[in-house]
Amino acid sequence: MPSIKIDQLENESSQISAFFGNSKKLVRELDFHFEKYELRSKRQGKIRSNPRSLLSYDLPGPVFRQLRQKLIPLIQGNPKEGLVLIDALWQRKTREHRELGIILLGQLPAKNFRNVSSRVQRWSIENREESLIRDLATNSTESMRLIDPESLLRLCKKLFLKADFYVRATGLLITNSMIRELSLEYLPAILDLLIPLARNPAKRLRPYMLEVMQTFIEISPGEGLYFLQQRLAESPKAGTRWLANHSLIYFPSFETKILEESLAG
């Protein structure tokens, strides 16, 4: 990998972005660019044993940042061509191409939110990379969270109807970002969506549900306590009890004692 020179990197990113409108050529130039800065290799650990896992270039941060800075204004100025590029990036079986496509999708103007929603739905089904779930949930929906939360709620409702782990985990992390970033007026609607998933959540989904509960409790401990007490009363099964037990550490002492009593009862 050559040393990182910001001026050179900016110039190279500008040259690549000049192919905007010719997605096939632009993606091919990205291939050369990524290979220049890091040879593509399979990631370590259990991912290596999974033939469906994405390849990664393990790029230095500045390489990716420069590309984002050059491409975001272009896709915002021409969303139609932007969507062609975004789709082409997602079709590649490498992490960096898909991450870039996800980021660009999240920067499209409001009139394209229907296209954003449909792609998040489809990509959450196609994605089999757990480490990509958070990027898909947070980065692809960035503009929607700020401008059109109601559409994002409808998207989450559709995602939660699917039994697939990857799809539901994507929906949970979308709601987590909404709870953290939006005003409290959206909280009741978000909680209504979460109720079915909080009733005895599947083992693999529990950490994602817990992350949502942590954010919820930090914002409103009283509402978080009531939510868990209601779920325990409705469905005191192993998954529900796991969620309540692991949420105890996020409550102030007063609510902790009350929830411990509910668990004991």
Secondary structure, DSSP 8 states (H G I E B T S, - for coil): -----HHHHHHHHHHHHTTTT-HHHHHHHHHHHHHHHS--B--SGGGGG-TTS-BB----HHHHHHHHHHHHHHHHH-HHHHHHHHHHHHHSSBHHHHHHHHHHHTTS-GGGHHHHHHHHHHHHHH---GGGHHHHHHHTTHHHHHH-HHHHHHHHHHHHTS--HHHHHHHHHHHHHHHHHS-GGGHHHHHHHHHHHHSS--GGGHHHHHHHHHHHHHH-HHHHHHHHHHHHHH--SHHHHHHHHHHGGGS-HHHHHHHHHHHH-
